[in-house]
Amino acid sequence: MLKTLLPLLLSASLLHADPAPTVINLWPGTAPGEKGDIGEEKDMTKPTDGNPGGKPIIRLGNVSQPTITIFAPPADKANGTAVVVCPGGGYSILALDLEGSEICEWLRSWGVTGVLLKYRVPKRAGLEKHTAPLQDVQRAIGLVRSRAQDWHLKPERIGVLGFSAGGHLAAAASTNYTERTYPHVDAADDASCRPDFAVLIYPAYLTGKEHPGPVSTELPVTAKTPPTFLAMAEDDPVGVENAIYYALALKNAKVPFEMHIYPTGGHGYGLRPNGHAVTTWPQRAGEWLGTLGMLEK
C-alpha cells in the first residue's frame, strides 16, 4: 500500500513545490558594445553599508554578461502572467536580492512567474546611464514573450517591475518599445518588447532632482504607455516628485494608473518591513494586478 501511495505523494509534493530558478544568458554571444573591460563581476557590499530589515544585501557590480533568472510558480498555482524584475542601484550596482530575487519569490506566491533581470552596470563611459540596461530589458521582455508557449505564459500578460534606478529602467521600457535600441539578434527580437503593465516602486530619475518638472525627455509617455502602478514615500530622499510627475504625465496621456504616496518610509526597503506603512505596497500592487485580470488562471 505504501509503495502504491509513494508515487502519488511524490507527484503531489512536486506539483506544489516551487521549481528551482533557471538562469538563462540574455544574449547568445557578447552583449552589444561590450569590450570586456569592465572588471570582475562581484558583490561590492562594504562593512559600512546598511542592511534594510536587519538583513544584508547583495550589491552586485561590474555586470557585463546579463542574464535572466526564471522563478516559476508551482504548476497548480501558475496563472500565466510574468514580470521582468529590474533591481535598483543607481545604475552602479544591482541590489540583487533586496530588489530582485526576494521580489521574484513574492511574485510567484501570487502565481506569477518572476523574471529577475541582471542588467549591465555600471554605466558605460560615453553613454547615457540607461543605454546598456535599456538594451537588456528590451531583449528580456522580447525573449520572455517569444518563449511564452514553452514556459506556459500568456504573451499578452508580460509586465515589468523596477525599484529606484530599476524603476527608471521599467519606465524606459514602458515608453521606448517601438524600435529596439540594438541591432536585431535572432527570432526573440521579432516579439514585441512592450510591457503589458508596469510597477514602479520608489522610482528615480523620472524628473529632475534639483528642479523637478516635466518627465525626463527619455521617457516619452503616450496613450500607448502601459497601465502603471506607483508607490513611494513622501520623505524619500530621491524625491517623491518622480512618482508624482510621472503619474501626471500618465494622466495627461489618459493611461490608467494607480499611485500610493505614503508620508514616511524613506528609500530602498524592497519588501522588507521597516515600521512604516509604505512597506504595505506589495499587497496594494497584488490587488492592482488582480484588477487588471493578471491573476486569473
N, C-alpha and C positions, 0 to 999 in steps of 0.2 A: 504493500500500500504506500509506504513512504517513498519507495523507488518510483512509483507511478506519479506521486504528487510533486516530487522534486523538480522535474522539468517545468511543470506548470507554475510552481512557486518562483522558480528562477526567471521564467518568462515574465511573470507579473512584476517582479522586482526590477528587471531591466526596463520594462515599459515605463515605470515610474521614476527611474533613476535619471539624473542629469547626465547626458552624454559628455564625454571628455572633450574639452575645447580642441578645435582643429586649427592649426596655423597654416596659412597659405601665403606664398610670396605674391605681392601685389603686381609686380612686373615680371614678365618672362625672362628678362635679362636685366641689364643695368637701368635704373630709373633715369628718366630724361635729364640730360645735362650733368649727371654725376661724374665726377672726375677721380673719386677715390681718395680725396684729400681732407676728409672731414675728421678723421681720427677714429679711435676705437669706441664703439657703442658701449656705454656703461652707465651705471647708476651714479648720478652726480650728487647725491644727498650728502650734506655735511653735518657734523655733530650739532651745529648751531641751528640747523633748520627745524622748523616747527613740526609738530605731529598732531594734526587735526583729529579730534576724538580720542586723543591719547594713543594713537596708533601711528607707526612710521609710514612714510610714503616712498614709493619708488619714483625717483626723479630721473627718468631715462634721458640721456643726452647722446649727441653725435649719431643720430639715426640717418643712415644713408641707404639702408635696404628695407623699404617699407613692407609691412605685412598686414594681413587681416587675420584675426582670430575669431572663429565661429563658435559662439556659445549657444548651442541649440537647446531648446526646452525638451522635456520628455515627450515622446510621441503622442501620448494620450492628452497632453496639455497644449501642444503647439497649435497656434491659430493661423499661421502662415504669414504673419507680419514680421518684418525685420527692421532693425535700426542700426545704422552705422554710427558708432560712438567715437567722438573726437575729444580726447583728453586735452586739458589746458596746460599752460606752462609758459605763457608769454612768447611763444614761438622760439623758445630757447631750449626747453626740456619738455618732457611729457610726464604728467602725473599719472603714471600708467595704471596704478591700482585704484587710487582715490577717485579718479575721474574716468577710469577705463574698465578694468576687469570687475570691480565692485558694481559698476553700473550695469554691465552685461549680465551679471548674476541676478541683479534686481529685475532686469527686463525679462529674463526667462522665467522668473517667478510669476509673471503675467502671461506666460505662454508665448512671448515674443522672442525671436532669435536676435541676440545681441552680436554685433559685428564690431569688434574692437579694432580700430584703425591705428596702427603705429605709423604715423606720418613723419616726414623728414623734418628734423630740427638739428641745429639752429638755422636761422635764416641764412641763405646763401649770399655771399658777397656780390654786390652789384644788382641784386634782385629785390623786389618787394618782399616783405616778411612772409607773405602768404603764397608766393608764386609756386614753390615746390609743393607745399601742403595742398593747395587747390588742385594741382595735377593729381595728387594722391587720392583726394576724396572723390574727385570726378571718376577716376579709374575704379575706386572701390564701389561706388554706387552702381556704375555700369556693370562691373563684374558680378556683383550680387544679383542684379536683375537678370543678367544673362544666364546665371546658374539657378534661377528660381525653381525650375522644374526638378532639377537634380536635388535641391535642398528642401523641397516641399514648401516653397514660399509662393506668395501671391505677388506677381510683378508690379501690381498696382498698389501695393502696401509696403513700400520700402521708404523709410524715413531716415532722418539724420538728427543726432543729438550732440550738443557740444557745450563745454564749460570754458568760461574765460576766453582765452585765445581760441580754444576749440569752438566756442560759441560764435566767434567771428568767422571761423572756417565753415561752420554749419550754415551761417547766413550767406557766406560767399557761395557755397554750393547751391543755396536756395535761389540765388539771383544771377548766377553765371552757369548756365546749363545748355544754352542753345548751341554752343560750339565747345569742343574740347580745347584745352589750353596746351595741348601737346600733340605731336603727330600720331596718326592712327597706328595702333599696335596690332590688334587682332579682332576677332569677332566680338569680344566683350565690349569693345568700343563702339559697336553698332547699336548697343542697347542705350536707352536714354539714361542720362546721369542726373535727371531732375528728381530730387526727393519728393515724395508724396506728402510729407509733413515734416516739420522741424520743431525741435525743442531746444531752446537757448537758455542755459542756466548761468547766472551772473556773467553775461557776455561782455567782452572787452572790444575796444577798437571799432565800435559801431558808429561812433561820433567822436568829435574832437574832445580831448580831455581838458585842455586849458580854456577853450572857448566852445562849449557844446552848442550844437546847432543841427543843421541837416545831417542826414545819414551819410556816412563816408561814401565818397564817389565810387569806390569799387564795389558797392552794394546797390545795384540798380533795381530797386523794388518796383515790381509791376503787378498788374492784375493776375498774372500767372505765377507769382511767387506762392509757394505752398502755404497752407494753413500753419500757423506758428503758435507755440506756447512759450511764454517768457516768465522767468522768476528771478527776483533779485531783492537784495536788502537795501533800504534807503541809505544806510551808513556804509555801504560798500565803498572802499577807497578807490576802486576803479571808476566809480561814478554811475549812479543809478540812471543818469541821463541816457546811457547806452540803450537800456531797455525801453525807456520812455520814447526817445526819438525814433527808434526802430518801429515801435508799436504805432506811433503816429504815422509813419510812412506806410505801414500796412493798412491803417485805417483809410488814409487818403487814396490808396490803390484799391480799396474795397476787398482786401484779403482778410478772411476770418482769422481772428487771433484771440488768445486768452492770456492775460497778464496778471501776475501776482506780485505786488510790491509789499514787502514786509518792513516794519520800522527798524529792526536791528538784525544782526547776524553776520555782518562782515562779508568776507570773501573766502573762497577755497575750502568749502566744507564737504563738497560732494554729497554723499548720502549720510554722512556721519552726524549724529545728533550733536548739537553744540549749545543746547539750552535755549535756543531761540526758535520762534515759530517758522522761520524761513526753512528749517530742515524738514518741514512737513510737505515741501514741494513735491516729493515723489508720489504721494497719494493724489494730490491735485493733478499731476501730469498723467497718472494712470487713468483717472476718471475722464480726463480730456481725451485721451486716446480712445476710451470707450465711446464717447460722444461722436467720434469720427468713424466709428464702426471698425476700428483697427483691432479690437479684441474678440471679434466674433469668429467662431470656428467655421 
